[in-house]
Amino acid sequence: MESNSTSEFSSEPTQPTPPVAESFTAARTDFSRLTTAVAAIRQEMGKVIVGQHDLLEMLLTAILADGHVLLEGVPGVAKTLTAKLLARTLDVPFSRLQFTPDLMPSDVLGTSVFRPNTADFEFRPGPIFASVVLIDEINRAPAKTQSALFEVMEERHITQDGTTYPMQEPFVVLATQNPVEQEGTYRLPEAQLDRFLFKLNVGYPTLEDEIAILQGHHAGFGGTPLEVVQQVLSAEDIAALRRQVRQQRVEPKLLEYIARLVGQTRAHKGLYLGASPRASLALLNGAKALAALRGRDFVTPDDVQFLAPAVLRHRILLTPEREMEGLTADEIVKQIVQQIEVPR
Amino acid sequence: MASFWIRWGRVLLMLLLVSGAPASAAPTPSPAQTAQAASLPPVRLRRPDPEQLRDFRAQRDFQYVEVRSEMSPWDLFWSRVWERVGEWLSSRSYHGFWRYVFYALFLGALVFVILKLLQVDITGAFGRNPRRAALAYDTEAEDIHALDFPTLLAEAETAGNYRLAVRLGYLQALKQLTDAGHLEWQPDKTNLTYERELPAGPLRTAFAEVSRQFEYVWYGELTLTPEHYAHTRASRQALLAQLSD
């Protein structure tokens, strides 16, 4: 039994929305299918992993919001394992790519091979053709290979020899990277970072979780095979849940609130590069999915504030002066959140 | 053949010079000098009189005591600094190149102070400029302490605008909780943040209920019937009643 819980979200324990008077919730959206599925996924993943509840919530939010996730953390905090486990709970094609410095775009996307018997070229799809694609150590591949992901991550298709090949639904990229190792790594281009819905910082486990990991390992559960994890959601289920999420209510003032938050990143003196309108869309879509996961059919400012660091931290660039002062992107995002009035 | 003899002649000359050098460097004393040295009396070593030394030691002038400065280390530091600066200003190097450097620095500092006083930002004139854009909307916060809640609530209820009435009622609850010292009103705080500020107990439970109702009505755009509104008003009044207890 392995893994941990994220430090990023531990200060904000997530709670399901308390029930409101029956008359208020009548004739509202039914999220029972989603609630049941999430509980089942948690149970299946809990067979192998300890903690990671909040990380799992964020990953599910990303899947419901049709977004990609960049997981960043030091080695050994179960980034890859969590992603693999989540993929196993989904009854969809899964592939894993280990990014290396000599990886070529064709190793990811696929290539056309010549068929002598037909005297024609045939496209052989690469490992990107799956529903859940786990890219391990994404920052170990050079910019040339990273660029190959631009089109597929944003437009959900690739173009090879003038022919466009669409991805199947759902299509989610879960990428991992190590923040401390500099040797043999490349910083991801801003254009690619912007294509990730969330960047999640995976921290060390809490003391209780680490003790639980040790206890489980000592008792002989350390070698629990991933095969014990059952599939919970099919591609059709995910598509139906996504349709439900898209119909979430968002009060107009909240749209303005999101625009103000993201707009402030372009006006903040401590930032050299602010977030793009794609960040606004990411914040909106993420908030809608998170609200659904928490059993609501409408978005609240809490959802927006909760997701703001994960959506914005990889999309902003600090000025050299602020970096030298030791400020982080998360601290700037926190300052921005404190500057904007919550619509009420 | 001639060059052979020339070469050997040079070598021979060098040998003669080297072998003759010490003889010329150390002149031999003459017999008269030797006789004069023998006639001098032997050297006698004289010692100071110990009694005289004791007398000297007893005198105040010869009692050397380290004089301690009455200045603090900080004053001493600045004294040294200004002393050095004075030395530097009176030196020859200052009157050359460094005088103009000093003038330039002084002028720069003066311009900086003036720009700061005028609140002029010229950072964009140098190097990379942070991408800034003026916000095209008003960011002023609504002040709950400036609103006349009873009047506004009565107007909204009379008009049948229950959505607005729920909002005003919630803001009123926030104001009264702030006035009572249970919450600290900040425009950037969410309802959940306020909820967490309250200690666990009946007050928090009642506030959580009112918050959820407000969220369903305001953010969830729930259309209220008079019966629904009566329910929310009862919840709010129950919360406020706890404050007046």
HADDOCK unambig.tbl for C-alpha pairs under 7 A between the chains (distance, minus, plus):
assign (segid A and resid 20 and name CA) (segid B and resid 212 and name CA) 6.50 0.50 0.50
assign (segid A and resid 20 and name CA) (segid B and resid 213 and name CA) 6.89 0.50 0.50
assign (segid A and resid 249 and name CA) (segid B and resid 220 and name CA) 6.26 0.50 0.50
assign (segid A and resid 250 and name CA) (segid B and resid 219 and name CA) 6.79 0.50 0.50
assign (segid A and resid 251 and name CA) (segid B and resid 219 and name CA) 5.28 0.50 0.50
assign (segid A and resid 266 and name CA) (segid B and resid 131 and name CA) 6.22 0.50 0.50
assign (segid A and resid 266 and name CA) (segid B and resid 132 and name CA) 5.41 0.50 0.50
assign (segid A and resid 266 and name CA) (segid B and resid 133 and name CA) 6.13 0.50 0.50
assign (segid A and resid 267 and name CA) (segid B and resid 131 and name CA) 6.95 0.50 0.50
assign (segid A and resid 267 and name CA) (segid B and resid 132 and name CA) 4.26 0.50 0.50
assign (segid A and resid 267 and name CA) (segid B and resid 133 and name CA) 5.06 0.50 0.50
assign (segid A and resid 267 and name CA) (segid B and resid 134 and name CA) 6.54 0.50 0.50
assign (segid A and resid 268 and name CA) (segid B and resid 132 and name CA) 6.78 0.50 0.50
assign (segid A and resid 269 and name CA) (segid B and resid 130 and name CA) 6.70 0.50 0.50
assign (segid A and resid 271 and name CA) (segid B and resid 130 and name CA) 6.30 0.50 0.50
assign (segid A and resid 272 and name CA) (segid B and resid 130 and name CA) 4.40 0.50 0.50
assign (segid A and resid 272 and name CA) (segid B and resid 131 and name CA) 5.83 0.50 0.50
assign (segid A and resid 273 and name CA) (segid B and resid 131 and name CA) 6.24 0.50 0.50
assign (segid A and resid 298 and name CA) (segid B and resid 219 and name CA) 6.46 0.50 0.50
assign (segid A and resid 298 and name CA) (segid B and resid 220 and name CA) 5.00 0.50 0.50
assign (segid A and resid 299 and name CA) (segid B and resid 219 and name CA) 6.65 0.50 0.50
assign (segid A and resid 300 and name CA) (segid B and resid 219 and name CA) 6.21 0.50 0.50
assign (segid A and resid 301 and name CA) (segid B and resid 190 and name CA) 6.47 0.50 0.50
assign (segid A and resid 302 and name CA) (segid B and resid 190 and name CA) 6.04 0.50 0.50
assign (segid A and resid 302 and name CA) (segid B and resid 192 and name CA) 6.93 0.50 0.50
assign (segid A and resid 337 and name CA) (segid B and resid 188 and name CA) 6.93 0.50 0.50
assign (segid A and resid 338 and name CA) (segid B and resid 188 and name CA) 5.25 0.50 0.50
assign (segid A and resid 339 and name CA) (segid B and resid 188 and name CA) 6.73 0.50 0.50
assign (segid A and resid 340 and name CA) (segid B and resid 188 and name CA) 5.87 0.50 0.50
assign (segid A and resid 341 and name CA) (segid B and resid 141 and name CA) 6.03 0.50 0.50
assign (segid A and resid 341 and name CA) (segid B and resid 187 and name CA) 4.81 0.50 0.50
assign (segid A and resid 341 and name CA) (segid B and resid 188 and name CA) 4.66 0.50 0.50
assign (segid A and resid 342 and name CA) (segid B and resid 187 and name CA) 6.03 0.50 0.50
assign (segid A and resid 342 and name CA) (segid B and resid 188 and name CA) 5.14 0.50 0.50
assign (segid A and resid 342 and name CA) (segid B and resid 189 and name CA) 6.60 0.50 0.50
assign (segid A and resid 342 and name CA) (segid B and resid 190 and name CA) 6.54 0.50 0.50
